[in-house]
Each structure stands twice: as structure tokens, then as C-alpha cells.
Amino acid sequence: MDWTISIARHGTEAEPVVIIDNFAPDPDGLVEDAGCLAFAPVGAHYPGIRAAVPPVLLRALLAKLAQVATEVFGSGPLDVIDAHYSLVTTPPAALTPIQRMPHFDGVEPGRLALLHYLSRDERSGTAFYRHRSTGYETIDATRLTAYRAALADDLARAGMPAAGYIGGDTDLFTQLAVHRGVYNRAILYRGHTLHSAQLPDDLTCSADPAKGRLTINTFLAERG
């Protein structure tokens, strides 16, 4: 099935987000593959469990994606930093403070994030944000120190966010857009954008890939 591609730009910085429907030729096969793997926590930031994706499953998709990345982001040849099946398994009340706010994946302008939705529950998605006190929608190396200082001041003034996944506007962040997690949709965006999962309050935090909020999270960087 052919890709259906659209490009969204939001916020004052107008960062592009590429939306690709019908991304994988056999999404059900990816879900079945995930069901055969051992998932485990990876890092302190992701609110769930992950399992590495066999590179052979991504090779053809990433080759096809290269032209899109060049046209939209000006990227040269891309290498995979890492790729994981990911399942949200942490209930809202158990989130750490950093998991309650938008995040960015890295400060490098050439770093791209590819998020492939594989859950039949299509109520979740990915939201993008602006930090109110700085106005930043992206965090690169020149902004990192100022952003951290401003965020620390915000938290000292307003306190930590209440336990729960962020959704909509808050005292600290303005929501710019939400891209819905349609089954077999992928979105491609620069990793330095402020973003977060958009999750329904009654999300099933299941560790079963066939039932939970399954995605493939792939991080890409320009070669060299």
C-alpha cells in the first residue's frame, strides 16, 4: 500500500512534522513480532518498557524514508541511533516529575525522531508544546542552559506538576498541536522539539503488545 504523506507546521518556529499513513506494509506482523520479544525498562525517561527492533524489519522503510527526510529536513544520509518497540506501562499516579512534562530527544539539529503507532486504540497520540516563560518550542545547544534555568525557576514558583500525563495547556507549557496515533501511522520530526505523548485518562497500561499502547520509536542522525 502506498504512503499517504502530509506535512504540518505549528507554533511560531513552524517546525515541520511529517505524517505518513499506511507506513508499514505489514503492521500486524510487527505487532506479532513484538509479542515474541522480552521487554524491559530502558532509561529513566520513558514511562514503560522496550525491546530492540531487529534492524532487518526497518531497512526497507528507512531507505524509503530517506528521500522524505532530505526534502523536508535537508538531511543527508541517515544512520539509526536506536530503534525500540515501546509500551506505556506506567500508570499516571506513578510517573516521576520529569515524565509529567514535555521533553526533547536531543539538542542536535540533525537528529530526527520517527514514531510509528501500532496500537488499535487510536485515542492516544503525540503533542507538541511551547515553554511559556522562554517561548522556546525547540531546545538546541544554544538554548539548553537558559531553558534549564527557566524551568527550574518555574518549578520553584509553581511546584511540580500533579501526577499524570500532560495534556493540553498548563501553567508552564502551551500545547501547539496533537497528532493522533492512528494505527500504522508514523510521524517524523526533529528530536529537539518539545513534545510528549498524548494519552487518554483510561489508557490500558498493558505490557501485552496486542493490547497496550505499542509504538516503534526510532532515532536517526545524519551519517558522520
Biotite code that builds the C-alpha atoms (Angstrom):
import biotite.structure as struc

atoms = struc.array([
    struc.Atom([0.000, 0.000, 0.000], chain_id="A", res_id=1, res_name="MET", atom_name="CA", element="C"),
    struc.Atom([1.341, 3.437, -0.915], chain_id="A", res_id=2, res_name="ASP", atom_name="CA", element="C"),
    struc.Atom([2.180, 6.026, 1.697], chain_id="A", res_id=3, res_name="TRP", atom_name="CA", element="C"),
    struc.Atom([-0.127, 8.975, 2.248], chain_id="A", res_id=4, res_name="THR", atom_name="CA", element="C"),
    struc.Atom([2.084, 11.877, 3.328], chain_id="A", res_id=5, res_name="ILE", atom_name="CA", element="C"),
    struc.Atom([1.215, 15.278, 4.750], chain_id="A", res_id=6, res_name="SER", atom_name="CA", element="C"),
    struc.Atom([3.343, 17.936, 6.427], chain_id="A", res_id=7, res_name="ILE", atom_name="CA", element="C"),
    struc.Atom([2.185, 20.019, 9.384], chain_id="A", res_id=8, res_name="ALA", atom_name="CA", element="C"),
    struc.Atom([3.858, 23.107, 10.803], chain_id="A", res_id=9, res_name="ARG", atom_name="CA", element="C"),
    struc.Atom([2.819, 24.628, 14.084], chain_id="A", res_id=10, res_name="HIS", atom_name="CA", element="C"),
    struc.Atom([3.910, 27.274, 16.532], chain_id="A", res_id=11, res_name="GLY", atom_name="CA", element="C"),
    struc.Atom([5.980, 30.376, 15.905], chain_id="A", res_id=12, res_name="THR", atom_name="CA", element="C"),
    struc.Atom([9.026, 28.290, 14.963], chain_id="A", res_id=13, res_name="GLU", atom_name="CA", element="C"),
    struc.Atom([6.971, 26.361, 12.376], chain_id="A", res_id=14, res_name="ALA", atom_name="CA", element="C"),
    struc.Atom([8.907, 23.130, 12.839], chain_id="A", res_id=15, res_name="GLU", atom_name="CA", element="C"),
    struc.Atom([7.763, 20.511, 10.318], chain_id="A", res_id=16, res_name="PRO", atom_name="CA", element="C"),
    struc.Atom([6.131, 17.243, 11.328], chain_id="A", res_id=17, res_name="VAL", atom_name="CA", element="C"),
    struc.Atom([5.763, 14.673, 8.552], chain_id="A", res_id=18, res_name="VAL", atom_name="CA", element="C"),
    struc.Atom([2.693, 12.443, 8.912], chain_id="A", res_id=19, res_name="ILE", atom_name="CA", element="C"),
    struc.Atom([2.804, 9.167, 6.971], chain_id="A", res_id=20, res_name="ILE", atom_name="CA", element="C"),
    struc.Atom([-0.222, 6.880, 6.871], chain_id="A", res_id=21, res_name="ASP", atom_name="CA", element="C"),
    struc.Atom([-0.017, 3.239, 5.708], chain_id="A", res_id=22, res_name="ASN", atom_name="CA", element="C"),
    struc.Atom([3.607, 3.328, 6.840], chain_id="A", res_id=23, res_name="PHE", atom_name="CA", element="C"),
    struc.Atom([4.444, -0.385, 7.080], chain_id="A", res_id=24, res_name="ALA", atom_name="CA", element="C"),
    struc.Atom([3.247, -2.985, 4.569], chain_id="A", res_id=25, res_name="PRO", atom_name="CA", element="C"),
    struc.Atom([2.517, -5.493, 7.370], chain_id="A", res_id=26, res_name="ASP", atom_name="CA", element="C"),
    struc.Atom([1.797, -3.700, 10.657], chain_id="A", res_id=27, res_name="PRO", atom_name="CA", element="C"),
    struc.Atom([0.095, -6.763, 12.121], chain_id="A", res_id=28, res_name="ASP", atom_name="CA", element="C"),
    struc.Atom([3.326, -8.687, 11.568], chain_id="A", res_id=29, res_name="GLY", atom_name="CA", element="C"),
    struc.Atom([5.228, -6.080, 13.584], chain_id="A", res_id=30, res_name="LEU", atom_name="CA", element="C"),
    struc.Atom([2.777, -6.454, 16.453], chain_id="A", res_id=31, res_name="VAL", atom_name="CA", element="C"),
    struc.Atom([3.210, -10.230, 16.307], chain_id="A", res_id=32, res_name="GLU", atom_name="CA", element="C"),
    struc.Atom([7.000, -9.830, 16.274], chain_id="A", res_id=33, res_name="ASP", atom_name="CA", element="C"),
    struc.Atom([6.813, -7.597, 19.353], chain_id="A", res_id=34, res_name="ALA", atom_name="CA", element="C"),
    struc.Atom([4.803, -10.293, 21.109], chain_id="A", res_id=35, res_name="GLY", atom_name="CA", element="C"),
    struc.Atom([7.755, -12.684, 20.789], chain_id="A", res_id=36, res_name="CYS", atom_name="CA", element="C"),
    struc.Atom([10.271, -10.347, 22.442], chain_id="A", res_id=37, res_name="LEU", atom_name="CA", element="C"),
    struc.Atom([11.315, -9.709, 26.031], chain_id="A", res_id=38, res_name="ALA", atom_name="CA", element="C"),
    struc.Atom([10.514, -6.137, 27.085], chain_id="A", res_id=39, res_name="PHE", atom_name="CA", element="C"),
    struc.Atom([12.278, -4.323, 29.929], chain_id="A", res_id=40, res_name="ALA", atom_name="CA", element="C"),
    struc.Atom([12.690, -0.758, 31.255], chain_id="A", res_id=41, res_name="PRO", atom_name="CA", element="C"),
    struc.Atom([15.281, 1.253, 29.300], chain_id="A", res_id=42, res_name="VAL", atom_name="CA", element="C"),
    struc.Atom([16.417, 4.544, 30.838], chain_id="A", res_id=43, res_name="GLY", atom_name="CA", element="C"),
    struc.Atom([14.726, 6.824, 33.325], chain_id="A", res_id=44, res_name="ALA", atom_name="CA", element="C"),
    struc.Atom([12.610, 8.910, 30.964], chain_id="A", res_id=45, res_name="HIS", atom_name="CA", element="C"),
    struc.Atom([10.310, 6.527, 29.088], chain_id="A", res_id=46, res_name="TYR", atom_name="CA", element="C"),
    struc.Atom([7.260, 5.565, 31.182], chain_id="A", res_id=47, res_name="PRO", atom_name="CA", element="C"),
    struc.Atom([7.217, 1.931, 30.227], chain_id="A", res_id=48, res_name="GLY", atom_name="CA", element="C"),
    struc.Atom([9.149, -0.945, 28.740], chain_id="A", res_id=49, res_name="ILE", atom_name="CA", element="C"),
    struc.Atom([11.031, -1.503, 25.499], chain_id="A", res_id=50, res_name="ARG", atom_name="CA", element="C"),
    struc.Atom([12.519, -4.182, 23.257], chain_id="A", res_id=51, res_name="ALA", atom_name="CA", element="C"),
    struc.Atom([15.012, -3.673, 20.434], chain_id="A", res_id=52, res_name="ALA", atom_name="CA", element="C"),
    struc.Atom([13.621, -3.865, 16.909], chain_id="A", res_id=53, res_name="VAL", atom_name="CA", element="C"),
    struc.Atom([15.529, -6.233, 14.618], chain_id="A", res_id=54, res_name="PRO", atom_name="CA", element="C"),
    struc.Atom([17.242, -3.951, 12.043], chain_id="A", res_id=55, res_name="PRO", atom_name="CA", element="C"),
    struc.Atom([16.093, -6.073, 9.114], chain_id="A", res_id=56, res_name="VAL", atom_name="CA", element="C"),
    struc.Atom([12.481, -5.083, 9.832], chain_id="A", res_id=57, res_name="LEU", atom_name="CA", element="C"),
    struc.Atom([13.283, -1.389, 9.353], chain_id="A", res_id=58, res_name="LEU", atom_name="CA", element="C"),
    struc.Atom([15.738, -1.463, 6.474], chain_id="A", res_id=59, res_name="ARG", atom_name="CA", element="C"),
    struc.Atom([13.317, -1.053, 3.574], chain_id="A", res_id=60, res_name="ALA", atom_name="CA", element="C"),
    struc.Atom([11.162, 1.504, 5.392], chain_id="A", res_id=61, res_name="LEU", atom_name="CA", element="C"),
    struc.Atom([14.135, 3.686, 6.305], chain_id="A", res_id=62, res_name="LEU", atom_name="CA", element="C"),
    struc.Atom([15.500, 3.519, 2.767], chain_id="A", res_id=63, res_name="ALA", atom_name="CA", element="C"),
    struc.Atom([12.151, 4.776, 1.505], chain_id="A", res_id=64, res_name="LYS", atom_name="CA", element="C"),
    struc.Atom([12.101, 7.463, 4.205], chain_id="A", res_id=65, res_name="LEU", atom_name="CA", element="C"),
    struc.Atom([15.466, 8.930, 3.167], chain_id="A", res_id=66, res_name="ALA", atom_name="CA", element="C"),
    struc.Atom([14.022, 10.999, 0.319], chain_id="A", res_id=67, res_name="GLN", atom_name="CA", element="C"),
    struc.Atom([11.324, 12.453, 2.579], chain_id="A", res_id=68, res_name="VAL", atom_name="CA", element="C"),
    struc.Atom([13.899, 13.394, 5.208], chain_id="A", res_id=69, res_name="ALA", atom_name="CA", element="C"),
    struc.Atom([16.045, 15.112, 2.601], chain_id="A", res_id=70, res_name="THR", atom_name="CA", element="C"),
    struc.Atom([13.158, 17.071, 1.096], chain_id="A", res_id=71, res_name="GLU", atom_name="CA", element="C"),
    struc.Atom([11.648, 18.236, 4.400], chain_id="A", res_id=72, res_name="VAL", atom_name="CA", element="C"),
    struc.Atom([14.604, 18.486, 6.770], chain_id="A", res_id=73, res_name="PHE", atom_name="CA", element="C"),
    struc.Atom([17.531, 18.829, 4.383], chain_id="A", res_id=74, res_name="GLY", atom_name="CA", element="C"),
    struc.Atom([19.061, 15.681, 5.826], chain_id="A", res_id=75, res_name="SER", atom_name="CA", element="C"),
    struc.Atom([21.926, 13.793, 4.274], chain_id="A", res_id=76, res_name="GLY", atom_name="CA", element="C"),
    struc.Atom([22.274, 10.008, 4.600], chain_id="A", res_id=77, res_name="PRO", atom_name="CA", element="C"),
    struc.Atom([20.846, 8.818, 7.913], chain_id="A", res_id=78, res_name="LEU", atom_name="CA", element="C"),
    struc.Atom([22.017, 6.234, 10.399], chain_id="A", res_id=79, res_name="ASP", atom_name="CA", element="C"),
    struc.Atom([19.866, 4.592, 13.077], chain_id="A", res_id=80, res_name="VAL", atom_name="CA", element="C"),
    struc.Atom([20.899, 5.578, 16.604], chain_id="A", res_id=81, res_name="ILE", atom_name="CA", element="C"),
    struc.Atom([18.471, 3.106, 18.117], chain_id="A", res_id=82, res_name="ASP", atom_name="CA", element="C"),
    struc.Atom([15.045, 1.597, 17.472], chain_id="A", res_id=83, res_name="ALA", atom_name="CA", element="C"),
    struc.Atom([12.730, 0.029, 20.036], chain_id="A", res_id=84, res_name="HIS", atom_name="CA", element="C"),
    struc.Atom([9.275, -1.368, 20.364], chain_id="A", res_id=85, res_name="TYR", atom_name="CA", element="C"),
    struc.Atom([7.829, 0.668, 23.234], chain_id="A", res_id=86, res_name="SER", atom_name="CA", element="C"),
    struc.Atom([4.877, 0.043, 25.551], chain_id="A", res_id=87, res_name="LEU", atom_name="CA", element="C"),
    struc.Atom([3.496, 2.612, 28.003], chain_id="A", res_id=88, res_name="VAL", atom_name="CA", element="C"),
    struc.Atom([3.017, 0.669, 31.236], chain_id="A", res_id=89, res_name="THR", atom_name="CA", element="C"),
    struc.Atom([3.350, 3.308, 33.975], chain_id="A", res_id=90, res_name="THR", atom_name="CA", element="C"),
    struc.Atom([0.033, 4.445, 35.485], chain_id="A", res_id=91, res_name="PRO", atom_name="CA", element="C"),
    struc.Atom([-0.391, 8.233, 35.803], chain_id="A", res_id=92, res_name="PRO", atom_name="CA", element="C"),
    struc.Atom([-0.037, 8.240, 39.597], chain_id="A", res_id=93, res_name="ALA", atom_name="CA", element="C"),
    struc.Atom([3.373, 6.544, 39.384], chain_id="A", res_id=94, res_name="ALA", atom_name="CA", element="C"),
    struc.Atom([5.034, 8.972, 36.956], chain_id="A", res_id=95, res_name="LEU", atom_name="CA", element="C"),
    struc.Atom([8.235, 10.689, 38.001], chain_id="A", res_id=96, res_name="THR", atom_name="CA", element="C"),
    struc.Atom([8.235, 14.521, 37.786], chain_id="A", res_id=97, res_name="PRO", atom_name="CA", element="C"),
    struc.Atom([10.214, 14.575, 34.529], chain_id="A", res_id=98, res_name="ILE", atom_name="CA", element="C"),
    struc.Atom([7.681, 12.202, 32.928], chain_id="A", res_id=99, res_name="GLN", atom_name="CA", element="C"),
    struc.Atom([4.861, 14.696, 33.613], chain_id="A", res_id=100, res_name="ARG", atom_name="CA", element="C"),
    struc.Atom([6.288, 17.390, 31.319], chain_id="A", res_id=101, res_name="MET", atom_name="CA", element="C"),
    struc.Atom([7.200, 17.712, 27.639], chain_id="A", res_id=102, res_name="PRO", atom_name="CA", element="C"),
    struc.Atom([10.694, 16.581, 26.728], chain_id="A", res_id=103, res_name="HIS", atom_name="CA", element="C"),
    struc.Atom([13.142, 16.708, 23.834], chain_id="A", res_id=104, res_name="PHE", atom_name="CA", element="C"),
    struc.Atom([15.209, 13.819, 22.484], chain_id="A", res_id=105, res_name="ASP", atom_name="CA", element="C"),
    struc.Atom([18.464, 15.669, 21.873], chain_id="A", res_id=106, res_name="GLY", atom_name="CA", element="C"),
    struc.Atom([19.830, 19.111, 21.052], chain_id="A", res_id=107, res_name="VAL", atom_name="CA", element="C"),
    struc.Atom([21.426, 18.175, 17.726], chain_id="A", res_id=108, res_name="GLU", atom_name="CA", element="C"),
    struc.Atom([19.569, 19.848, 14.808], chain_id="A", res_id=109, res_name="PRO", atom_name="CA", element="C"),
    struc.Atom([20.229, 16.852, 12.535], chain_id="A", res_id=110, res_name="GLY", atom_name="CA", element="C"),
    struc.Atom([18.692, 14.317, 14.926], chain_id="A", res_id=111, res_name="ARG", atom_name="CA", element="C"),
    struc.Atom([15.283, 13.022, 13.797], chain_id="A", res_id=112, res_name="LEU", atom_name="CA", element="C"),
    struc.Atom([12.660, 11.014, 15.637], chain_id="A", res_id=113, res_name="ALA", atom_name="CA", element="C"),
    struc.Atom([10.380, 8.544, 13.860], chain_id="A", res_id=114, res_name="LEU", atom_name="CA", element="C"),
    struc.Atom([7.361, 7.361, 15.835], chain_id="A", res_id=115, res_name="LEU", atom_name="CA", element="C"),
    struc.Atom([5.281, 4.511, 14.387], chain_id="A", res_id=116, res_name="HIS", atom_name="CA", element="C"),
    struc.Atom([1.899, 3.862, 16.039], chain_id="A", res_id=117, res_name="TYR", atom_name="CA", element="C"),
    struc.Atom([0.886, 0.213, 16.364], chain_id="A", res_id=118, res_name="LEU", atom_name="CA", element="C"),
    struc.Atom([-1.992, 0.326, 18.833], chain_id="A", res_id=119, res_name="SER", atom_name="CA", element="C"),
    struc.Atom([-5.566, -0.362, 17.787], chain_id="A", res_id=120, res_name="ARG", atom_name="CA", element="C"),
    struc.Atom([-6.664, 2.137, 20.450], chain_id="A", res_id=121, res_name="ASP", atom_name="CA", element="C"),
    struc.Atom([-6.286, 5.286, 18.362], chain_id="A", res_id=122, res_name="GLU", atom_name="CA", element="C"),
    struc.Atom([-7.191, 7.780, 21.093], chain_id="A", res_id=123, res_name="ARG", atom_name="CA", element="C"),
    struc.Atom([-3.571, 8.469, 22.004], chain_id="A", res_id=124, res_name="SER", atom_name="CA", element="C"),
    struc.Atom([-1.066, 10.471, 20.010], chain_id="A", res_id=125, res_name="GLY", atom_name="CA", element="C"),
    struc.Atom([1.803, 12.930, 20.266], chain_id="A", res_id=126, res_name="THR", atom_name="CA", element="C"),
    struc.Atom([1.523, 16.588, 21.293], chain_id="A", res_id=127, res_name="ALA", atom_name="CA", element="C"),
    struc.Atom([3.957, 19.448, 20.725], chain_id="A", res_id=128, res_name="PHE", atom_name="CA", element="C"),
    struc.Atom([4.489, 22.330, 23.137], chain_id="A", res_id=129, res_name="TYR", atom_name="CA", element="C"),
    struc.Atom([5.906, 25.797, 23.751], chain_id="A", res_id=130, res_name="ARG", atom_name="CA", element="C"),
    struc.Atom([7.590, 26.633, 27.066], chain_id="A", res_id=131, res_name="HIS", atom_name="CA", element="C"),
    struc.Atom([5.748, 29.701, 28.320], chain_id="A", res_id=132, res_name="ARG", atom_name="CA", element="C"),
    struc.Atom([8.479, 31.585, 30.165], chain_id="A", res_id=133, res_name="SER", atom_name="CA", element="C"),
    struc.Atom([11.106, 31.318, 27.405], chain_id="A", res_id=134, res_name="THR", atom_name="CA", element="C"),
    struc.Atom([8.871, 30.961, 24.359], chain_id="A", res_id=135, res_name="GLY", atom_name="CA", element="C"),
    struc.Atom([11.017, 28.045, 23.221], chain_id="A", res_id=136, res_name="TYR", atom_name="CA", element="C"),
    struc.Atom([9.459, 25.329, 21.080], chain_id="A", res_id=137, res_name="GLU", atom_name="CA", element="C"),
    struc.Atom([12.804, 23.671, 20.343], chain_id="A", res_id=138, res_name="THR", atom_name="CA", element="C"),
    struc.Atom([15.844, 23.202, 22.555], chain_id="A", res_id=139, res_name="ILE", atom_name="CA", element="C"),
    struc.Atom([19.200, 23.298, 20.798], chain_id="A", res_id=140, res_name="ASP", atom_name="CA", element="C"),
    struc.Atom([22.652, 23.595, 22.345], chain_id="A", res_id=141, res_name="ALA", atom_name="CA", element="C"),
    struc.Atom([22.477, 27.398, 22.450], chain_id="A", res_id=142, res_name="THR", atom_name="CA", element="C"),
    struc.Atom([19.209, 27.320, 24.431], chain_id="A", res_id=143, res_name="ARG", atom_name="CA", element="C"),
    struc.Atom([19.835, 24.415, 26.756], chain_id="A", res_id=144, res_name="LEU", atom_name="CA", element="C"),
    struc.Atom([21.336, 26.285, 29.722], chain_id="A", res_id=145, res_name="THR", atom_name="CA", element="C"),
    struc.Atom([18.727, 29.068, 29.610], chain_id="A", res_id=146, res_name="ALA", atom_name="CA", element="C"),
    struc.Atom([15.890, 26.555, 29.298], chain_id="A", res_id=147, res_name="TYR", atom_name="CA", element="C"),
    struc.Atom([17.051, 24.504, 32.270], chain_id="A", res_id=148, res_name="ARG", atom_name="CA", element="C"),
    struc.Atom([17.417, 27.625, 34.419], chain_id="A", res_id=149, res_name="ALA", atom_name="CA", element="C"),
    struc.Atom([13.993, 28.954, 33.434], chain_id="A", res_id=150, res_name="ALA", atom_name="CA", element="C"),
    struc.Atom([12.334, 25.597, 34.022], chain_id="A", res_id=151, res_name="LEU", atom_name="CA", element="C"),
    struc.Atom([13.941, 25.352, 37.463], chain_id="A", res_id=152, res_name="ALA", atom_name="CA", element="C"),
    struc.Atom([12.584, 28.817, 38.278], chain_id="A", res_id=153, res_name="ASP", atom_name="CA", element="C"),
    struc.Atom([9.136, 27.783, 37.022], chain_id="A", res_id=154, res_name="ASP", atom_name="CA", element="C"),
    struc.Atom([9.086, 24.709, 39.230], chain_id="A", res_id=155, res_name="LEU", atom_name="CA", element="C"),
    struc.Atom([10.308, 26.656, 42.254], chain_id="A", res_id=156, res_name="ALA", atom_name="CA", element="C"),
    struc.Atom([7.449, 29.106, 41.730], chain_id="A", res_id=157, res_name="ARG", atom_name="CA", element="C"),
    struc.Atom([4.618, 26.789, 40.661], chain_id="A", res_id=158, res_name="ALA", atom_name="CA", element="C"),
    struc.Atom([5.692, 23.475, 42.181], chain_id="A", res_id=159, res_name="GLY", atom_name="CA", element="C"),
    struc.Atom([5.963, 20.124, 40.468], chain_id="A", res_id=160, res_name="MET", atom_name="CA", element="C"),
    struc.Atom([3.196, 19.146, 38.028], chain_id="A", res_id=161, res_name="PRO", atom_name="CA", element="C"),
    struc.Atom([0.498, 16.961, 39.511], chain_id="A", res_id=162, res_name="ALA", atom_name="CA", element="C"),
    struc.Atom([0.900, 13.240, 38.909], chain_id="A", res_id=163, res_name="ALA", atom_name="CA", element="C"),
    struc.Atom([-0.426, 12.382, 35.472], chain_id="A", res_id=164, res_name="GLY", atom_name="CA", element="C"),
    struc.Atom([0.381, 12.571, 31.786], chain_id="A", res_id=165, res_name="TYR", atom_name="CA", element="C"),
    struc.Atom([0.404, 16.103, 30.422], chain_id="A", res_id=166, res_name="ILE", atom_name="CA", element="C"),
    struc.Atom([-2.477, 17.056, 28.156], chain_id="A", res_id=167, res_name="GLY", atom_name="CA", element="C"),
    struc.Atom([-3.452, 20.483, 26.895], chain_id="A", res_id=168, res_name="GLY", atom_name="CA", element="C"),
    struc.Atom([-2.182, 23.784, 28.259], chain_id="A", res_id=169, res_name="ASP", atom_name="CA", element="C"),
    struc.Atom([-0.565, 24.031, 31.694], chain_id="A", res_id=170, res_name="THR", atom_name="CA", element="C"),
    struc.Atom([0.915, 26.857, 33.756], chain_id="A", res_id=171, res_name="ASP", atom_name="CA", element="C"),
    struc.Atom([4.339, 26.061, 32.280], chain_id="A", res_id=172, res_name="LEU", atom_name="CA", element="C"),
    struc.Atom([3.578, 24.922, 28.726], chain_id="A", res_id=173, res_name="PHE", atom_name="CA", element="C"),
    struc.Atom([1.246, 25.768, 25.859], chain_id="A", res_id=174, res_name="THR", atom_name="CA", element="C"),
    struc.Atom([0.102, 22.900, 23.658], chain_id="A", res_id=175, res_name="GLN", atom_name="CA", element="C"),
    struc.Atom([0.636, 23.714, 19.973], chain_id="A", res_id=176, res_name="LEU", atom_name="CA", element="C"),
    struc.Atom([-0.758, 20.646, 18.212], chain_id="A", res_id=177, res_name="ALA", atom_name="CA", element="C"),
    struc.Atom([-1.699, 16.995, 18.645], chain_id="A", res_id=178, res_name="VAL", atom_name="CA", element="C"),
    struc.Atom([-1.116, 14.272, 16.065], chain_id="A", res_id=179, res_name="HIS", atom_name="CA", element="C"),
    struc.Atom([-3.401, 11.307, 16.636], chain_id="A", res_id=180, res_name="ARG", atom_name="CA", element="C"),
    struc.Atom([-1.926, 7.830, 16.894], chain_id="A", res_id=181, res_name="GLY", atom_name="CA", element="C"),
    struc.Atom([-3.761, 6.205, 14.011], chain_id="A", res_id=182, res_name="VAL", atom_name="CA", element="C"),
    struc.Atom([-2.860, 2.547, 13.553], chain_id="A", res_id=183, res_name="TYR", atom_name="CA", element="C"),
    struc.Atom([0.080, 2.198, 11.135], chain_id="A", res_id=184, res_name="ASN", atom_name="CA", element="C"),
    struc.Atom([0.698, 5.953, 11.047], chain_id="A", res_id=185, res_name="ARG", atom_name="CA", element="C"),
    struc.Atom([4.225, 7.278, 11.528], chain_id="A", res_id=186, res_name="ALA", atom_name="CA", element="C"),
    struc.Atom([5.346, 10.808, 12.290], chain_id="A", res_id=187, res_name="ILE", atom_name="CA", element="C"),
    struc.Atom([8.832, 12.187, 11.633], chain_id="A", res_id=188, res_name="LEU", atom_name="CA", element="C"),
    struc.Atom([10.107, 15.291, 13.405], chain_id="A", res_id=189, res_name="TYR", atom_name="CA", element="C"),
    struc.Atom([13.282, 16.902, 14.723], chain_id="A", res_id=190, res_name="ARG", atom_name="CA", element="C"),
    struc.Atom([14.253, 15.477, 18.084], chain_id="A", res_id=191, res_name="GLY", atom_name="CA", element="C"),
    struc.Atom([14.891, 18.880, 19.641], chain_id="A", res_id=192, res_name="HIS", atom_name="CA", element="C"),
    struc.Atom([11.200, 19.821, 19.587], chain_id="A", res_id=193, res_name="THR", atom_name="CA", element="C"),
    struc.Atom([9.342, 19.892, 22.911], chain_id="A", res_id=194, res_name="LEU", atom_name="CA", element="C"),
    struc.Atom([6.808, 17.061, 22.779], chain_id="A", res_id=195, res_name="HIS", atom_name="CA", element="C"),
    struc.Atom([5.036, 14.435, 24.839], chain_id="A", res_id=196, res_name="SER", atom_name="CA", element="C"),
    struc.Atom([2.711, 11.504, 24.452], chain_id="A", res_id=197, res_name="ALA", atom_name="CA", element="C"),
    struc.Atom([-0.957, 12.491, 24.483], chain_id="A", res_id=198, res_name="GLN", atom_name="CA", element="C"),
    struc.Atom([-2.787, 9.738, 26.347], chain_id="A", res_id=199, res_name="LEU", atom_name="CA", element="C"),
    struc.Atom([-6.408, 9.208, 27.414], chain_id="A", res_id=200, res_name="PRO", atom_name="CA", element="C"),
    struc.Atom([-7.097, 9.074, 31.139], chain_id="A", res_id=201, res_name="ASP", atom_name="CA", element="C"),
    struc.Atom([-8.317, 5.479, 30.882], chain_id="A", res_id=202, res_name="ASP", atom_name="CA", element="C"),
    struc.Atom([-5.394, 4.186, 28.810], chain_id="A", res_id=203, res_name="LEU", atom_name="CA", element="C"),
    struc.Atom([-4.769, 0.475, 29.259], chain_id="A", res_id=204, res_name="THR", atom_name="CA", element="C"),
    struc.Atom([-1.192, 0.327, 30.582], chain_id="A", res_id=205, res_name="CYS", atom_name="CA", element="C"),
    struc.Atom([-0.791, -3.226, 29.353], chain_id="A", res_id=206, res_name="SER", atom_name="CA", element="C"),
    struc.Atom([2.528, -4.987, 28.820], chain_id="A", res_id=207, res_name="ALA", atom_name="CA", element="C"),
    struc.Atom([0.912, -7.117, 26.093], chain_id="A", res_id=208, res_name="ASP", atom_name="CA", element="C"),
    struc.Atom([1.865, -5.689, 22.662], chain_id="A", res_id=209, res_name="PRO", atom_name="CA", element="C"),
    struc.Atom([-1.500, -6.780, 21.261], chain_id="A", res_id=210, res_name="ALA", atom_name="CA", element="C"),
    struc.Atom([-3.397, -4.784, 23.916], chain_id="A", res_id=211, res_name="LYS", atom_name="CA", element="C"),
    struc.Atom([-1.165, -1.922, 25.078], chain_id="A", res_id=212, res_name="GLY", atom_name="CA", element="C"),
    struc.Atom([-0.001, 1.365, 23.579], chain_id="A", res_id=213, res_name="ARG", atom_name="CA", element="C"),
    struc.Atom([2.620, -0.099, 21.260], chain_id="A", res_id=214, res_name="LEU", atom_name="CA", element="C"),
    struc.Atom([4.870, 2.119, 19.159], chain_id="A", res_id=215, res_name="THR", atom_name="CA", element="C"),
    struc.Atom([8.200, 1.786, 17.411], chain_id="A", res_id=216, res_name="ILE", atom_name="CA", element="C"),
    struc.Atom([10.485, 4.645, 18.439], chain_id="A", res_id=217, res_name="ASN", atom_name="CA", element="C"),
    struc.Atom([13.404, 5.153, 16.076], chain_id="A", res_id=218, res_name="THR", atom_name="CA", element="C"),
    struc.Atom([16.052, 7.843, 16.416], chain_id="A", res_id=219, res_name="PHE", atom_name="CA", element="C"),
    struc.Atom([18.057, 8.862, 13.365], chain_id="A", res_id=220, res_name="LEU", atom_name="CA", element="C"),
    struc.Atom([21.096, 11.071, 12.844], chain_id="A", res_id=221, res_name="ALA", atom_name="CA", element="C"),
    struc.Atom([22.984, 12.274, 9.813], chain_id="A", res_id=222, res_name="GLU", atom_name="CA", element="C"),
    struc.Atom([25.878, 9.992, 8.972], chain_id="A", res_id=223, res_name="ARG", atom_name="CA", element="C"),
    struc.Atom([29.212, 11.244, 10.257], chain_id="A", res_id=224, res_name="GLY", atom_name="CA", element="C"),
])
